[in-house]
Amino acid sequence: MCLAIPGKILDLEQKEHSRLARVQFGGITRTVSLDFVPEAVVGDYVMVHVGFAISRVDAAEAERTYKVLAEMGALLEEFPELEVPSSNS
């Protein structure tokens, strides 16, 4: 399944010709390319697909998407080390 996962930009860096960010997905942090969303800044939420941020979203949309992905079990496919709260909590 191909899907994008929302994450929050923690910091940015320019590396050669690429703009990179450290992005947090729940308790997991990964390095992501921001080349497709040059307007993204620290604190923004972005939708990430295979290591590339593909769009910006607001915090409410990021939270809704994250919850749906968690309920579907899709987050564990991407981040097996992530502890996702159950929907029964």
Rosetta blueprint (number, residue, H / E / L):
1 M L
2 C L
3 L L
4 A L
5 I E
6 P E
7 G E
8 K E
9 I E
10 L E
11 D E
12 L E
13 E E
14 Q E
15 K E
16 E L
17 H L
18 S E
19 R E
20 L E
21 A E
22 R E
23 V E
24 Q E
25 F E
26 G L
27 G L
28 I E
29 T E
30 R E
31 T E
32 V E
33 S E
34 L L
35 D L
36 F L
37 V L
38 P L
39 E L
40 A L
41 V L
42 V L
43 G L
44 D L
45 Y E
46 V E
47 M E
48 V E
49 H E
50 V L
51 G L
52 F E
53 A E
54 I E
55 S E
56 R E
57 V E
58 D L
59 A H
60 A H
61 E H
62 A H
63 E H
64 R H
65 T H
66 Y H
67 K H
68 V H
69 L H
70 A H
71 E H
72 M H
73 G L
74 A H
75 L H
76 L H
77 E H
78 E H
79 F L
80 P L
81 E L
82 L L
83 E L
84 V L
85 P L
86 S L
87 S L
88 N L
89 S L
